[in-house]
Amino acid sequence: MKKLKTWQIVLLVIFYPIGICVAAAARREAKEREDAARLEAWRAKQAARETLKFKVVGVTFKNEDGKSRQTLLRKLHFGDAPFNSDEGVDITIERGAYQGEPAFSVFAEGHQVGNISKDDVPFFVRRWSDFVGVTSAEVYGGGTDDEGHSINYGMKINCEFRKQA
């Protein structure tokens, strides 16, 4: 290895720490620019979408496999299995038909918990190609009223759609 001359050592001692600081500052600035670009892209994406709330109906029926939708909603409300994932619960909507008419079923982790209201079906038919997904869900109800009658569980979901031009 080559021995450095005195003036080379002096320059190294003086400018090496400055070079490290400059490089760190450049990395920090690059990360800030990248974060700002990512935030701007997210804002643009959000501006091109709208979120609408819908009530889920048919929550008191039993599914074809005999499972009670009320039991599923109670488990969902309290985070019991199979709805106890750390990543959250996957709520989806599937398009189908009921008595020859369009219908949209609501599923939580693959278990049907209800349907989109008959009044909202025409909207879903028109906007199905713009449907992005369910962004959140709220299960409410349960327990008993003042007279001791059971209160059914219900569900509301927030659905995201791409805005139409």
C-alpha positions, 0 to 999 in steps of 0.5 A, a space after each residue: 500500500 502506498 504511503 500518503 504524503 503529509 499534505 495528502 494526510 492533511 487534506 484527508 483529515 480536513 475534507 473526509 468528515 465534510 464529505 461524509 456530512 455532504 453525502 448524508 445531507 444529499 441522501 436526506 434531501 433525496 429521501 425527502 424529495 421521494 417522500 414528497 413525490 409519493 405523497 403527491 401521487 397518493 393525494 392525486 389518487 385520492 382526489 380521483 376517488 370517492 368514498 360512499 357509505 352503504 348499509 348492508 341488508 339481509 344480515 338476519 338470514 342464514 347462509 346456504 351452509 347453515 351459518 347464521 349471519 348474526 353469529 358471523 357479525 357478532 364474531 366480527 364485532 368482537 374480533 373473534 375467529 375467523 376475524 381476529 387477524 392482525 392484518 385486519 378483516 378482508 371485506 369484499 363485494 361480489 356481483 351475482 343475481 337473485 331471482 334473475 335480477 342483479 345482486 351484490 353480496 357482502 363477504 367478510 373473510 369469505 363468509 357472506 354477512 349480507 347484501 347491498 340494499 335493493 335500493 342501492 343495486 342500480 347504483 352498483 350496476 352503473 358504477 361497478 366498473 369504477 368500484 375499487 373496494 371496501 375501505 372500512 366496515 362498522 358492525 353495530 347493535 347486539 345486546 338487549 334493549 330496555 325490555 330485554 329483547 335481543 338487538 340484531 347486529 347490523 353493518 355499514 360499509 365504506 366503498 371506494 369508487 373511481 370518480 367518473 370523468 
